Amino acid sequence: MSKYSDNLCAEEMGIDLDLLQTERFSHPYQLHIHNKLSNQAALYWANENYLRLLGETAQAIEEYNESEECVKEKDKRAEPARKTAKARKVKVYEFTDRQLEIAKGVLDARDSM
């Protein structure tokens, strides 16, 4: 204990002022702890929100699977697909005289517009 100390009272009570300074919010150690806890909190709430959304999604999927709309879609998928005939290439075209007259009339009227 010094006779000329600025903080004689603190020294008399046995308070370490250097240690007390580390308790300030703006001290680098306190900022480090604050950032660390903030990051942990952000991860915790991100995980909680993910699990909540996952649960809501699972519940929504389950409700949809039980709905009438889904049952109708399942019934549509259960119907056998109708087979359609494959398109064939036509090698020789046969036109009637009337079809040829119409085609000639269209070709002649092409420049009229």
C-alpha positions as CSV (number, residue, x, y, z in Angstrom):
1,M,0.0,0.0,0.0
2,S,1.4,3.3,-1.0
3,K,1.0,6.5,0.7
4,Y,0.7,8.5,-2.6
5,S,-1.7,6.2,-4.4
6,D,-4.7,7.7,-6.3
7,N,-6.9,4.9,-5.2
8,L,-6.0,4.5,-1.6
9,C,-9.5,3.2,-0.7
10,A,-9.3,0.4,-3.2
11,E,-6.0,-0.7,-2.0
12,E,-7.2,-0.7,1.6
13,M,-10.1,-2.9,0.7
14,G,-7.8,-5.3,-1.3
15,I,-9.3,-4.6,-4.7
16,D,-7.0,-5.2,-7.7
17,L,-7.8,-2.3,-10.0
18,D,-6.1,-4.0,-13.0
19,L,-8.3,-7.0,-12.6
20,L,-11.3,-4.7,-12.2
21,Q,-10.5,-3.0,-15.5
22,T,-11.0,-6.3,-17.3
23,E,-14.7,-6.3,-16.3
24,R,-15.4,-3.3,-18.5
25,F,-17.6,-4.0,-21.5
26,S,-15.1,-2.3,-23.8
27,H,-12.2,-4.3,-22.6
28,P,-10.8,-6.6,-25.4
29,Y,-11.3,-9.7,-23.2
30,Q,-15.0,-8.9,-22.6
31,L,-15.5,-8.1,-26.3
32,H,-14.0,-11.5,-27.2
33,I,-16.4,-13.3,-24.8
34,H,-19.4,-11.2,-26.1
35,N,-18.6,-12.2,-29.7
36,K,-18.1,-15.8,-28.8
37,L,-21.4,-16.0,-27.0
38,S,-23.2,-14.1,-29.8
39,N,-21.9,-16.6,-32.3
40,Q,-23.0,-19.5,-30.2
41,A,-26.5,-18.0,-29.8
42,A,-26.8,-17.4,-33.6
43,L,-25.9,-21.0,-34.3
44,Y,-28.4,-22.2,-31.7
45,W,-31.3,-20.2,-33.1
46,A,-30.4,-21.1,-36.7
47,N,-30.5,-24.7,-35.7
48,E,-33.8,-24.3,-33.8
49,N,-35.4,-22.5,-36.8
50,Y,-34.2,-25.2,-39.1
51,L,-35.7,-27.9,-37.0
52,R,-38.9,-26.0,-36.6
53,L,-39.2,-25.5,-40.4
54,L,-38.3,-29.1,-40.9
55,G,-41.1,-30.2,-38.6
56,E,-43.6,-27.9,-40.2
57,T,-42.6,-29.2,-43.7
58,A,-42.9,-32.8,-42.6
59,Q,-46.3,-32.1,-41.1
60,A,-47.4,-30.2,-44.3
61,I,-46.3,-33.2,-46.5
62,E,-48.1,-35.6,-44.3
63,E,-51.3,-33.5,-44.4
64,Y,-51.0,-33.2,-48.2
65,N,-50.6,-37.0,-48.6
66,E,-53.8,-37.5,-46.7
67,S,-55.7,-34.8,-48.7
68,E,-58.2,-35.6,-51.5
69,E,-56.1,-33.7,-54.1
70,C,-53.1,-36.1,-53.5
71,V,-55.4,-39.1,-53.7
72,K,-56.7,-37.9,-57.1
73,E,-53.2,-37.4,-58.4
74,K,-52.2,-40.9,-57.2
75,D,-55.3,-42.3,-59.0
76,K,-54.3,-40.5,-62.2
77,R,-50.8,-42.0,-62.0
78,A,-52.3,-45.5,-61.4
79,E,-54.2,-45.4,-64.7
80,P,-52.3,-47.3,-67.4
81,A,-50.8,-45.0,-70.0
82,R,-52.6,-45.2,-73.4
83,K,-50.4,-46.4,-76.2
84,T,-50.4,-44.2,-79.2
85,A,-49.4,-45.3,-82.6
86,K,-46.0,-44.1,-83.8
87,A,-46.0,-41.6,-86.6
88,R,-44.9,-43.1,-89.9
89,K,-43.3,-41.4,-92.8
90,V,-45.3,-41.2,-96.0
91,K,-43.1,-41.8,-99.0
92,V,-45.7,-41.1,-101.7
93,Y,-48.3,-38.4,-101.6
94,E,-51.5,-38.8,-103.6
95,F,-53.6,-35.7,-104.1
96,T,-57.1,-35.4,-105.6
97,D,-57.7,-33.1,-108.5
98,R,-59.6,-30.7,-106.2
99,Q,-56.7,-30.5,-103.8
100,L,-54.3,-29.7,-106.6
101,E,-56.6,-26.9,-107.9
102,I,-56.7,-25.4,-104.4
103,A,-52.9,-25.5,-104.1
104,K,-52.5,-23.8,-107.5
105,G,-55.0,-21.1,-106.5
106,V,-53.1,-20.4,-103.3
107,L,-49.8,-20.2,-105.1
108,D,-51.2,-17.8,-107.7
109,A,-52.8,-15.5,-104.9
110,R,-49.5,-15.3,-102.9
111,D,-48.5,-11.9,-104.4
112,S,-51.9,-10.3,-104.0
113,M,-51.3,-9.1,-100.5
